[in-house]
Amino acid sequence: MFLSGFNAGRSRPGMVLAGVAGAILTVYSPVPHRLLAGAGLELFVGGWLGLALALYFAWLDAQRSLVRPFAMVLLAAGAYYAATMTAFMVELPLHGGGASDPHAVSLAAGGAVGAAILAISVFGLYGRLEGARQRIAICAGGGAVLGVVGFKLGLLVQPLVQTSRMDERVLFLVWQPGMTFVMGLLWPQGDRSAAGVSLERRSAPTPSPERARIPVVVVILVLLLGAVLFRTMYLGARTRGEMRENERAMAVYGSVRPSLERLPGVLPRPINRAVIAGAITDHRFEPIGPVVNKATQQAPQYVEYLACYSNVPGDTCAVIEVRISEYPTREWAAYAMRGFPAAGFDGSSIGTEAMVTRGGQRYLERRMPADSHDVYWTSGTSIVRIRCHGFSIDDVLAAYLERYPSSLPGPS
């Protein structure tokens, strides 16, 4: 009963050839993936299959409209994106749960979702969707099987070929032709459009009868997947732009690094002379240090002292942390302080901190959520940094500004 959706074993050879062409274009793209990524089009990798199918149906039906080909390319790209995201979301919890073969399960899920979207798109644009639930269900099952088979074959081929990403390429080469073969077997019987005519029976393209309107469900898919794809592309392009800006900021920062030649050593001193035990009352106080950081090819030797103030159980640095870093010269202290806000040294926060004046002294304050603080300043060859989450730092800040007067220049 379930297999009654198959068209008496007669597939559409042209659709299979389109699937092969789409897989080859996907794997050996004439436009390198790095160029697609640079242009923000990496999500349209799945669109190669859509392009191959659109060209096949355009030739078969002698279509002149660009609406269906454009929709086919977009929907194929959306099917690939939906399959990828489904596989990712399925595999993530499976890894944490200790599943024996999370890749196979996730690729089966992704393959089913991608196949269902592709089947709705192809049948809706070029065939018939009436009574197509059974055919779409068969396509989804076929997509799941092909996802697992392609993945397993890729694992077998990878050690033999020793080519980068061969496992992923085999998956494409199995899944896309396989899916077009299944859809060809399921093509609506008695379809009066030219798309229902076997490739062998056509000697030349002839205009097809006027098509019915594109089904509402396909229009909804176009709008939904198009919005998701273009929003994701926009966010990706914006992120890449921010990364380029961060790289430029770090390049500028690195270009003004002081010399490492003939620097004096930094002698550790007793920690009670570096940090302040009574900076805040009714808080536990725990000093750590001195910690001597050896010189590297990028930075000189420097000494750190840490003071933790806390009035909650557990981690002694959970409330307020003060870090004193002593460098061999004032130039190195100023340079190192500018690198503090660059979390992970990606340059994302360089130059974004606010300059604050307190009691005639100036310090920098990083933009933080409400009730949190991250302030720092130079005092001669030392850097003072105070961090706090959810508490006031007024008393601690006042005490350390008194012991370590700010040497940040005033407004010019």
Summary of the structure (lengths in Angstrom):
residues: 412
radius of gyration: 31.9
end to end distance: 85.1
largest distance: 94.2
contacts: 1288
relative contact order: 0.09
helix: 54%
strand: 13%
